[in-house]
Amino acid sequence: MLRLRPGNDRAHVALARRFLAALFLFLLGASGAARAEWSGSVEYQRFKWSEPSIGVTETGPLLGLGLDWRVEKPSSWQFAWRGKYYFGTVDYDGSTLVGGQPIQGSVDYDGLYNEFQASYPLESTRTVRAQFGLGLDYWNRQLTAVQREEWYVYFLRSGVDWGNRLQQGWFAGGGLKYPFYVVQDPHARSIGFDQDVKLHPKGRWSFYADVGYRLTPNFTAGAFYDSYRFDQSARVAVSGRTCQESFGVPDCGLLQPASNADMVGLRLTLRF
C-alpha cells in the first residue's frame, strides 16, 4: 500500500513490449535449431505480501495457468521459456491510505509472468547445471474499487539445477533472484491527486527453489517456493485534494514502503 508524506510516463510499457517481442523471436529461431518440448501447467500457491514498516499483511491463495517451452540439448547450453497467468483474492489486514486507520478486507491480484532461462552442465554426468534467468513479472493489485497498483518487475535469476527435467525421475533447483528494475504505477489521480506518478522501489536479493518428479513422459508433479524483496521507494511530490484533506496543505508526497512477497505452491505439468 502507498503511504502519504507531507511536502504520464509510459516508457516502461514500451520496454515491456520490446522485451516480450524479442523473447518471442528468440523462441521461434531456437525451436528450429533443436528438438523443443512444450507443456502446460496448473498451479496453486499460498501467497503472502507484507509491508512490515506499516503493519500491512495480505495472505491467501492464487491460481496459475502456465505454458512452458524447453529445448533438449543436455550436453551443452539448454534454453527454456516459462509464461504464466495468475489470479486470486487474498485477505488484507492493515490500514487505510489516508489516516492509517486499521482495516480488514480483500485484495484482488492478477498478473502475467514471463521468463527466459539458460543452463549449462557443470560436470560430466550432466545432472548438475548452472542456471540463469531473465524475466518480467507484471501484476495488478486491486485494493478497492478505485485504488489499484500496477507493478512491472524486471528480474535476474541465478542458481543450480539438479537432474534432467526431460527424463523420468526426480529434479530440483534453487538459487537467488534479483529485481534489477521495478516500476510501480499507483494510479494516483484515481485517489484524489493531480498527477499520475511512477514509483521505483529498489529490489533486493531473495531466494527461490523447486523440486519435482516426472512420473511419466507426459506428466510431472512438483512444489516450489518463490519470493521478492523490495526496499522503500523514494518519495515523489504530488498535489491535490487528498493532500489537503490529509494534511491541510496543497502538496505532499507518495512512497511505497519496503515490501516482501513469498509464494509456496504445488504445480502439475502436462507435456504435449
Secondary structure, DSSP 8 states (H G I E B T S, - for coil): --EEEE----HHHHHHHHHHHHHHHHHHHHHTTS-EEEEEEEEEEEEEEEEGGGTEEEEEEEEEEEEEEEE--TTS-EEEEEEEEEEEEEEEEEE-TTT--EEEEEEEEEEEEEEEEEEEE-STTS-EEEEEEEEEEEEEEE-SSS-EEEEEEEEEEEEEEES-TTSSEEEEEEEEEEEEEEEEE--GGGGT-S----B---EE-EEEEEEEEEEETTEEEEEEEEEEEE-----EEEESHHHHHHHSSSEEEEE---EEEEEEEEEEEEE-
